[in-house]
Amino acid sequence: MGKTGWALSPRARVIAYSKDTVDPSTIKTYEDITKPGWKGKVLARSSSSSYN
């Protein structure tokens, strides 16, 4: 009983966008939204959130 355990929990990382304003071919991965053209246009949870 003295061993420390750990758990693995998968989470979906979803990118939602409006097809009326965003060309779907411009976002294929999470890294794509870090490009300078997306600055100020991405809504994301704070990195200090317990859900991150």
mmCIF file of the N, C-alpha and C atoms, coordinates in Angstrom:
data_MODEL
# 
_entry.id   MODEL 
# 
loop_
_atom_site.group_PDB 
_atom_site.id 
_atom_site.type_symbol 
_atom_site.label_atom_id 
_atom_site.label_alt_id 
_atom_site.label_comp_id 
_atom_site.label_asym_id 
_atom_site.label_entity_id 
_atom_site.label_seq_id 
_atom_site.pdbx_PDB_ins_code 
_atom_site.Cartn_x 
_atom_site.Cartn_y 
_atom_site.Cartn_z 
_atom_site.occupancy 
_atom_site.B_iso_or_equiv 
_atom_site.pdbx_formal_charge 
_atom_site.auth_seq_id 
_atom_site.auth_comp_id 
_atom_site.auth_asym_id 
_atom_site.auth_atom_id 
_atom_site.pdbx_PDB_model_num 
ATOM 1   N N  . MET A 1 1  ? 0.805   -1.204 0.000   1.00 0.00 ? 1  MET A N  1 
ATOM 2   C CA . MET A 1 1  ? 0.000   0.000  0.000   1.00 0.00 ? 1  MET A CA 1 
ATOM 3   C C  . MET A 1 1  ? 0.844   1.263  0.000   1.00 0.00 ? 1  MET A C  1 
ATOM 4   N N  . GLY A 1 2  ? 2.141   1.157  0.113   1.00 0.00 ? 2  GLY A N  1 
ATOM 5   C CA . GLY A 1 2  ? 2.978   2.331  0.191   1.00 0.00 ? 2  GLY A CA 1 
ATOM 6   C C  . GLY A 1 2  ? 3.305   2.953  -1.162  1.00 0.00 ? 2  GLY A C  1 
ATOM 7   N N  . LYS A 1 3  ? 2.864   2.357  -2.255  1.00 0.00 ? 3  LYS A N  1 
ATOM 8   C CA . LYS A 1 3  ? 3.175   2.886  -3.584  1.00 0.00 ? 3  LYS A CA 1 
ATOM 9   C C  . LYS A 1 3  ? 2.236   4.021  -3.950  1.00 0.00 ? 3  LYS A C  1 
ATOM 10  N N  . THR A 1 4  ? 2.780   4.973  -4.693  1.00 0.00 ? 4  THR A N  1 
ATOM 11  C CA . THR A 1 4  ? 1.968   6.081  -5.178  1.00 0.00 ? 4  THR A CA 1 
ATOM 12  C C  . THR A 1 4  ? 1.369   5.686  -6.520  1.00 0.00 ? 4  THR A C  1 
ATOM 13  N N  . GLY A 1 5  ? 0.078   5.852  -6.654  1.00 0.00 ? 5  GLY A N  1 
ATOM 14  C CA . GLY A 1 5  ? -0.584  5.504  -7.907  1.00 0.00 ? 5  GLY A CA 1 
ATOM 15  C C  . GLY A 1 5  ? -0.818  6.733  -8.771  1.00 0.00 ? 5  GLY A C  1 
ATOM 16  N N  . TRP A 1 6  ? -1.174  6.499  -9.997  1.00 0.00 ? 6  TRP A N  1 
ATOM 17  C CA . TRP A 1 6  ? -1.517  7.579  -10.903 1.00 0.00 ? 6  TRP A CA 1 
ATOM 18  C C  . TRP A 1 6  ? -2.615  7.105  -11.830 1.00 0.00 ? 6  TRP A C  1 
ATOM 19  N N  . ALA A 1 7  ? -3.262  8.050  -12.446 1.00 0.00 ? 7  ALA A N  1 
ATOM 20  C CA . ALA A 1 7  ? -4.371  7.720  -13.346 1.00 0.00 ? 7  ALA A CA 1 
ATOM 21  C C  . ALA A 1 7  ? -4.186  8.472  -14.662 1.00 0.00 ? 7  ALA A C  1 
ATOM 22  N N  . LEU A 1 8  ? -4.700  7.902  -15.699 1.00 0.00 ? 8  LEU A N  1 
ATOM 23  C CA . LEU A 1 8  ? -4.658  8.524  -17.011 1.00 0.00 ? 8  LEU A CA 1 
ATOM 24  C C  . LEU A 1 8  ? -6.090  8.743  -17.467 1.00 0.00 ? 8  LEU A C  1 
ATOM 25  N N  . SER A 1 9  ? -6.407  9.967  -17.828 1.00 0.00 ? 9  SER A N  1 
ATOM 26  C CA . SER A 1 9  ? -7.762  10.295 -18.252 1.00 0.00 ? 9  SER A CA 1 
ATOM 27  C C  . SER A 1 9  ? -7.703  11.033 -19.587 1.00 0.00 ? 9  SER A C  1 
ATOM 28  N N  . PRO A 1 10 ? -8.187  10.416 -20.654 1.00 0.00 ? 10 PRO A N  1 
ATOM 29  C CA . PRO A 1 10 ? -8.158  11.102 -21.947 1.00 0.00 ? 10 PRO A CA 1 
ATOM 30  C C  . PRO A 1 10 ? -9.207  12.218 -22.008 1.00 0.00 ? 10 PRO A C  1 
ATOM 31  N N  . ARG A 1 11 ? -8.865  13.287 -22.702 1.00 0.00 ? 11 ARG A N  1 
ATOM 32  C CA . ARG A 1 11 ? -9.800  14.390 -22.900 1.00 0.00 ? 11 ARG A CA 1 
ATOM 33  C C  . ARG A 1 11 ? -9.787  14.789 -24.364 1.00 0.00 ? 11 ARG A C  1 
ATOM 34  N N  . ALA A 1 12 ? -10.936 15.110 -24.854 1.00 0.00 ? 12 ALA A N  1 
ATOM 35  C CA . ALA A 1 12 ? -11.034 15.610 -26.229 1.00 0.00 ? 12 ALA A CA 1 
ATOM 36  C C  . ALA A 1 12 ? -10.644 17.080 -26.244 1.00 0.00 ? 12 ALA A C  1 
ATOM 37  N N  . ARG A 1 13 ? -9.853  17.461 -27.190 1.00 0.00 ? 13 ARG A N  1 
ATOM 38  C CA . ARG A 1 13 ? -9.490  18.861 -27.398 1.00 0.00 ? 13 ARG A CA 1 
ATOM 39  C C  . ARG A 1 13 ? -10.197 19.296 -28.671 1.00 0.00 ? 13 ARG A C  1 
ATOM 40  N N  . VAL A 1 14 ? -11.272 20.032 -28.503 1.00 0.00 ? 14 VAL A N  1 
ATOM 41  C CA . VAL A 1 14 ? -12.143 20.387 -29.614 1.00 0.00 ? 14 VAL A CA 1 
ATOM 42  C C  . VAL A 1 14 ? -11.890 21.826 -30.057 1.00 0.00 ? 14 VAL A C  1 
ATOM 43  N N  . ILE A 1 15 ? -11.827 22.021 -31.342 1.00 0.00 ? 15 ILE A N  1 
ATOM 44  C CA . ILE A 1 15 ? -11.749 23.359 -31.913 1.00 0.00 ? 15 ILE A CA 1 
ATOM 45  C C  . ILE A 1 15 ? -13.075 23.616 -32.617 1.00 0.00 ? 15 ILE A C  1 
ATOM 46  N N  . ALA A 1 16 ? -13.808 24.608 -32.146 1.00 0.00 ? 16 ALA A N  1 
ATOM 47  C CA . ALA A 1 16 ? -15.101 24.962 -32.751 1.00 0.00 ? 16 ALA A CA 1 
ATOM 48  C C  . ALA A 1 16 ? -14.948 26.310 -33.459 1.00 0.00 ? 16 ALA A C  1 
ATOM 49  N N  . TYR A 1 17 ? -15.548 26.427 -34.615 1.00 0.00 ? 17 TYR A N  1 
ATOM 50  C CA . TYR A 1 17 ? -15.455 27.667 -35.373 1.00 0.00 ? 17 TYR A CA 1 
ATOM 51  C C  . TYR A 1 17 ? -16.667 27.804 -36.276 1.00 0.00 ? 17 TYR A C  1 
ATOM 52  N N  . SER A 1 18 ? -16.890 29.014 -36.759 1.00 0.00 ? 18 SER A N  1 
ATOM 53  C CA . SER A 1 18 ? -17.983 29.291 -37.682 1.00 0.00 ? 18 SER A CA 1 
ATOM 54  C C  . SER A 1 18 ? -17.492 29.109 -39.110 1.00 0.00 ? 18 SER A C  1 
ATOM 55  N N  . LYS A 1 19 ? -18.146 28.243 -39.854 1.00 0.00 ? 19 LYS A N  1 
ATOM 56  C CA . LYS A 1 19 ? -17.771 28.033 -41.261 1.00 0.00 ? 19 LYS A CA 1 
ATOM 57  C C  . LYS A 1 19 ? -18.054 29.272 -42.104 1.00 0.00 ? 19 LYS A C  1 
ATOM 58  N N  . ASP A 1 20 ? -18.890 30.174 -41.587 1.00 0.00 ? 20 ASP A N  1 
ATOM 59  C CA . ASP A 1 20 ? -19.196 31.408 -42.310 1.00 0.00 ? 20 ASP A CA 1 
ATOM 60  C C  . ASP A 1 20 ? -18.031 32.399 -42.271 1.00 0.00 ? 20 ASP A C  1 
ATOM 61  N N  . THR A 1 21 ? -17.188 32.306 -41.243 1.00 0.00 ? 21 THR A N  1 
ATOM 62  C CA . THR A 1 21 ? -16.110 33.279 -41.095 1.00 0.00 ? 21 THR A CA 1 
ATOM 63  C C  . THR A 1 21 ? -14.712 32.679 -41.129 1.00 0.00 ? 21 THR A C  1 
ATOM 64  N N  . VAL A 1 22 ? -14.612 31.349 -41.057 1.00 0.00 ? 22 VAL A N  1 
ATOM 65  C CA . VAL A 1 22 ? -13.307 30.688 -41.031 1.00 0.00 ? 22 VAL A CA 1 
ATOM 66  C C  . VAL A 1 22 ? -13.251 29.623 -42.119 1.00 0.00 ? 22 VAL A C  1 
ATOM 67  N N  . ASP A 1 23 ? -12.185 29.639 -42.883 1.00 0.00 ? 23 ASP A N  1 
ATOM 68  C CA . ASP A 1 23 ? -11.964 28.605 -43.891 1.00 0.00 ? 23 ASP A CA 1 
ATOM 69  C C  . ASP A 1 23 ? -11.472 27.348 -43.169 1.00 0.00 ? 23 ASP A C  1 
ATOM 70  N N  . PRO A 1 24 ? -12.239 26.256 -43.207 1.00 0.00 ? 24 PRO A N  1 
ATOM 71  C CA . PRO A 1 24 ? -11.853 25.028 -42.483 1.00 0.00 ? 24 PRO A CA 1 
ATOM 72  C C  . PRO A 1 24 ? -10.467 24.501 -42.831 1.00 0.00 ? 24 PRO A C  1 
ATOM 73  N N  . SER A 1 25 ? -9.967  24.793 -44.011 1.00 0.00 ? 25 SER A N  1 
ATOM 74  C CA . SER A 1 25 ? -8.641  24.295 -44.391 1.00 0.00 ? 25 SER A CA 1 
ATOM 75  C C  . SER A 1 25 ? -7.515  25.021 -43.659 1.00 0.00 ? 25 SER A C  1 
ATOM 76  N N  . THR A 1 26 ? -7.819  26.129 -42.972 1.00 0.00 ? 26 THR A N  1 
ATOM 77  C CA . THR A 1 26 ? -6.776  26.882 -42.274 1.00 0.00 ? 26 THR A CA 1 
ATOM 78  C C  . THR A 1 26 ? -6.510  26.348 -40.867 1.00 0.00 ? 26 THR A C  1 
ATOM 79  N N  . ILE A 1 27 ? -7.375  25.469 -40.369 1.00 0.00 ? 27 ILE A N  1 
ATOM 80  C CA . ILE A 1 27 ? -7.180  24.906 -39.029 1.00 0.00 ? 27 ILE A CA 1 
ATOM 81  C C  . ILE A 1 27 ? -7.251  23.387 -39.105 1.00 0.00 ? 27 ILE A C  1 
ATOM 82  N N  . LYS A 1 28 ? -6.119  22.767 -38.952 1.00 0.00 ? 28 LYS A N  1 
ATOM 83  C CA . LYS A 1 28 ? -6.056  21.300 -38.950 1.00 0.00 ? 28 LYS A CA 1 
ATOM 84  C C  . LYS A 1 28 ? -5.601  20.765 -37.590 1.00 0.00 ? 28 LYS A C  1 
ATOM 85  N N  . THR A 1 29 ? -4.812  21.554 -36.869 1.00 0.00 ? 29 THR A N  1 
ATOM 86  C CA . THR A 1 29 ? -4.265  21.114 -35.585 1.00 0.00 ? 29 THR A CA 1 
ATOM 87  C C  . THR A 1 29 ? -4.358  22.248 -34.564 1.00 0.00 ? 29 THR A C  1 
ATOM 88  N N  . TYR A 1 30 ? -4.123  21.916 -33.310 1.00 0.00 ? 30 TYR A N  1 
ATOM 89  C CA . TYR A 1 30 ? -4.071  22.930 -32.254 1.00 0.00 ? 30 TYR A CA 1 
ATOM 90  C C  . TYR A 1 30 ? -2.969  23.949 -32.527 1.00 0.00 ? 30 TYR A C  1 
ATOM 91  N N  . GLU A 1 31 ? -1.865  23.490 -33.095 1.00 0.00 ? 31 GLU A N  1 
ATOM 92  C CA . GLU A 1 31 ? -0.756  24.390 -33.377 1.00 0.00 ? 31 GLU A CA 1 
ATOM 93  C C  . GLU A 1 31 ? -1.140  25.471 -34.391 1.00 0.00 ? 31 GLU A C  1 
ATOM 94  N N  . ASP A 1 32 ? -2.076  25.174 -35.269 1.00 0.00 ? 32 ASP A N  1 
ATOM 95  C CA . ASP A 1 32 ? -2.498  26.151 -36.275 1.00 0.00 ? 32 ASP A CA 1 
ATOM 96  C C  . ASP A 1 32 ? -3.062  27.422 -35.644 1.00 0.00 ? 32 ASP A C  1 
ATOM 97  N N  . ILE A 1 33 ? -3.723  27.314 -34.504 1.00 0.00 ? 33 ILE A N  1 
ATOM 98  C CA . ILE A 1 33 ? -4.323  28.504 -33.882 1.00 0.00 ? 33 ILE A CA 1 
ATOM 99  C C  . ILE A 1 33 ? -3.302  29.332 -33.100 1.00 0.00 ? 33 ILE A C  1 
ATOM 100 N N  . THR A 1 34 ? -2.035  28.907 -33.100 1.00 0.00 ? 34 THR A N  1 
ATOM 101 C CA . THR A 1 34 ? -0.984  29.709 -32.469 1.00 0.00 ? 34 THR A CA 1 
ATOM 102 C C  . THR A 1 34 ? -0.308  30.639 -33.465 1.00 0.00 ? 34 THR A C  1 
ATOM 103 N N  . LYS A 1 35 ? -0.708  30.557 -34.713 1.00 0.00 ? 35 LYS A N  1 
ATOM 104 C CA . LYS A 1 35 ? -0.110  31.411 -35.746 1.00 0.00 ? 35 LYS A CA 1 
ATOM 105 C C  . LYS A 1 35 ? -0.530  32.869 -35.518 1.00 0.00 ? 35 LYS A C  1 
ATOM 106 N N  . PRO A 1 36 ? 0.332   33.818 -35.896 1.00 0.00 ? 36 PRO A N  1 
ATOM 107 C CA . PRO A 1 36 ? 0.064   35.237 -35.647 1.00 0.00 ? 36 PRO A CA 1 
ATOM 108 C C  . PRO A 1 36 ? -1.293  35.740 -36.152 1.00 0.00 ? 36 PRO A C  1 
ATOM 109 N N  . GLY A 1 37 ? -1.792  35.185 -37.243 1.00 0.00 ? 37 GLY A N  1 
ATOM 110 C CA . GLY A 1 37 ? -3.074  35.630 -37.788 1.00 0.00 ? 37 GLY A CA 1 
ATOM 111 C C  . GLY A 1 37 ? -4.264  35.373 -36.875 1.00 0.00 ? 37 GLY A C  1 
ATOM 112 N N  . TRP A 1 38 ? -4.096  34.502 -35.903 1.00 0.00 ? 38 TRP A N  1 
ATOM 113 C CA . TRP A 1 38 ? -5.179  34.184 -34.968 1.00 0.00 ? 38 TRP A CA 1 
ATOM 114 C C  . TRP A 1 38 ? -5.094  34.969 -33.659 1.00 0.00 ? 38 TRP A C  1 
ATOM 115 N N  . LYS A 1 39 ? -4.049  35.782 -33.499 1.00 0.00 ? 39 LYS A N  1 
ATOM 116 C CA . LYS A 1 39 ? -3.876  36.542 -32.266 1.00 0.00 ? 39 LYS A CA 1 
ATOM 117 C C  . LYS A 1 39 ? -5.104  37.431 -32.012 1.00 0.00 ? 39 LYS A C  1 
ATOM 118 N N  . GLY A 1 40 ? -5.664  37.325 -30.814 1.00 0.00 ? 40 GLY A N  1 
ATOM 119 C CA . GLY A 1 40 ? -6.837  38.111 -30.445 1.00 0.00 ? 40 GLY A CA 1 
ATOM 120 C C  . GLY A 1 40 ? -8.152  37.536 -30.941 1.00 0.00 ? 40 GLY A C  1 
ATOM 121 N N  . LYS A 1 41 ? -8.104  36.394 -31.617 1.00 0.00 ? 41 LYS A N  1 
ATOM 122 C CA . LYS A 1 41 ? -9.312  35.801 -32.184 1.00 0.00 ? 41 LYS A CA 1 
ATOM 123 C C  . LYS A 1 41 ? -9.667  34.445 -31.585 1.00 0.00 ? 41 LYS A C  1 
ATOM 124 N N  . VAL A 1 42 ? -8.833  33.961 -30.663 1.00 0.00 ? 42 VAL A N  1 
ATOM 125 C CA . VAL A 1 42 ? -9.044  32.640 -30.079 1.00 0.00 ? 42 VAL A CA 1 
ATOM 126 C C  . VAL A 1 42 ? -9.500  32.781 -28.631 1.00 0.00 ? 42 VAL A C  1 
ATOM 127 N N  . LEU A 1 43 ? -10.574 32.095 -28.298 1.00 0.00 ? 43 LEU A N  1 
ATOM 128 C CA . LEU A 1 43 ? -11.065 32.070 -26.929 1.00 0.00 ? 43 LEU A CA 1 
ATOM 129 C C  . LEU A 1 43 ? -10.618 30.760 -26.305 1.00 0.00 ? 43 LEU A C  1 
ATOM 130 N N  . ALA A 1 44 ? -9.889  30.851 -25.196 1.00 0.00 ? 44 ALA A N  1 
ATOM 131 C CA . ALA A 1 44 ? -9.378  29.649 -24.531 1.00 0.00 ? 44 ALA A CA 1 
ATOM 132 C C  . ALA A 1 44 ? -9.480  29.812 -23.022 1.00 0.00 ? 44 ALA A C  1 
ATOM 133 N N  . ARG A 1 45 ? -9.624  28.702 -22.355 1.00 0.00 ? 45 ARG A N  1 
ATOM 134 C CA . ARG A 1 45 ? -9.666  28.702 -20.901 1.00 0.00 ? 45 ARG A CA 1 
ATOM 135 C C  . ARG A 1 45 ? -8.292  29.074 -20.346 1.00 0.00 ? 45 ARG A C  1 
ATOM 136 N N  . SER A 1 46 ? -8.265  29.736 -19.206 1.00 0.00 ? 46 SER A N  1 
ATOM 137 C CA . SER A 1 46 ? -7.020  30.114 -18.561 1.00 0.00 ? 46 SER A CA 1 
ATOM 138 C C  . SER A 1 46 ? -6.167  28.888 -18.249 1.00 0.00 ? 46 SER A C  1 
ATOM 139 N N  . SER A 1 47 ? -4.864  29.024 -18.366 1.00 0.00 ? 47 SER A N  1 
ATOM 140 C CA . SER A 1 47 ? -3.986  27.884 -18.080 1.00 0.00 ? 47 SER A CA 1 
ATOM 141 C C  . SER A 1 47 ? -4.013  27.502 -16.604 1.00 0.00 ? 47 SER A C  1 
ATOM 142 N N  . SER A 1 48 ? -4.506  28.380 -15.741 1.00 0.00 ? 48 SER A N  1 
ATOM 143 C CA . SER A 1 48 ? -4.592  28.049 -14.311 1.00 0.00 ? 48 SER A CA 1 
ATOM 144 C C  . SER A 1 48 ? -5.927  27.387 -13.959 1.00 0.00 ? 48 SER A C  1 
ATOM 145 N N  . SER A 1 49 ? -6.793  27.191 -14.944 1.00 0.00 ? 49 SER A N  1 
ATOM 146 C CA . SER A 1 49 ? -8.077  26.528 -14.702 1.00 0.00 ? 49 SER A CA 1 
ATOM 147 C C  . SER A 1 49 ? -7.871  25.076 -14.300 1.00 0.00 ? 49 SER A C  1 
ATOM 148 N N  . SER A 1 50 ? -8.660  24.610 -13.386 1.00 0.00 ? 50 SER A N  1 
ATOM 149 C CA . SER A 1 50 ? -8.538  23.228 -12.936 1.00 0.00 ? 50 SER A CA 1 
ATOM 150 C C  . SER A 1 50 ? -8.927  22.218 -14.023 1.00 0.00 ? 50 SER A C  1 
ATOM 151 N N  . TYR A 1 51 ? -9.563  22.678 -15.070 1.00 0.00 ? 51 TYR A N  1 
ATOM 152 C CA . TYR A 1 51 ? -9.977  21.772 -16.147 1.00 0.00 ? 51 TYR A CA 1 
ATOM 153 C C  . TYR A 1 51 ? -8.924  21.626 -17.234 1.00 0.00 ? 51 TYR A C  1 
ATOM 154 N N  . ASN A 1 52 ? -7.812  22.335 -17.129 1.00 0.00 ? 52 ASN A N  1 
ATOM 155 C CA . ASN A 1 52 ? -6.743  22.220 -18.124 1.00 0.00 ? 52 ASN A CA 1 
ATOM 156 C C  . ASN A 1 52 ? -5.766  21.149 -17.718 1.00 0.00 ? 52 ASN A C  1 
# 
